[in-house]
């Protein structure tokens, strides 16, 4: 609930994924922690080049409805809003 005040900081975040959205090309993913589109709401982002390092598309899609514990840098952009990006599976500390 206080992620907005943590932009620019590395944090451990825990939240429930409400859904997983693929990018327009289908090669990157947003694991949404809030309702809304890709540019709205807080999300975990797995960019195209890191999908396999995180566990592959099947694993990423399986995160819908589950609670995740993630360590990463929170960033904010005018285009994409608030997000936490992961580049390896080890940044996902737990899934339940």
N, C-alpha and C positions, 0 to 999 in steps of 0.2 A: 504493500500500500504506500510505501514511501520511496519508491524507486525514482521518482522524478527528482528528488533531492540528492540522488546518488549518481547522477550522470557524470561520467569521467572517472568513476571509481570502480575498482575490482571488488565484487561482492559475491557472497553465496546467497542465492535466491532460491526460494522454494515456492512453487505454485502449481495449480492444477491446469492442465491443458484443456481448453474448451474445444479446440479443433486444430487441425493441421492444414495449412494452405500451401499449395505449390505455387511457384512463381508463374508468370505468364508463359514462359518457355518450358515450365515443368522440371527445371533442373536445380532449383534452389527451393528451400522450404522455410515457412514461418510457423513455428509452434506457438499458437496464440494462447496467452494467459487471460485475455479479455475478449469479449465479443467485439466484432468490428472487422473491417477489411485489413489487408496487408499494411496499409499506411496508418491505420488507427489502432489504438490499444497496444499494450506491452506484449512483446513477443521475443521468443528465442529464434535466432536466425541461423540457418545453416546454408552458407553460400555454395554455389555450384562446385567449386573445386574441393570442397571438404565433405561432401555427402558420403563418400565411401569411407573416409576416416572416422566419421561419426557413427557409422553402422549401416549405411545404405538406405535407400528410399523405403524399403519395407519396414525397417526398424523405426525410421522417423515417423512414418504414417501410423505405426502402432502406438505412438505416444498420446494420441487423442483420448481424452477422458482419464488420463493417468496423472499422478502427482510427480513432479520432477524436482530434483535438487541440483542446481547448476552453479558452477563457479565461472565468472567471466566479467568482462568490462561492460558497463552500461553506457550506451551512447545515445545521443539524440540528434536527429537531423530534421530539417524542415520538411523534407520529402517523405521520409519513412517513419518518423516519430521515434519513440523510445524502443530500444531493443538491447538484447544481450546476445552476443555472437559467440558461437563455439566453433572450434576448428578440429577438435579431437574428441573421441569418446570419453577420455579421462576427465574432460571438463563437465560431463554429466555425472554427478556424484551419486545419484540414486534415482530409481524409478519405482514407484509403487502404485 
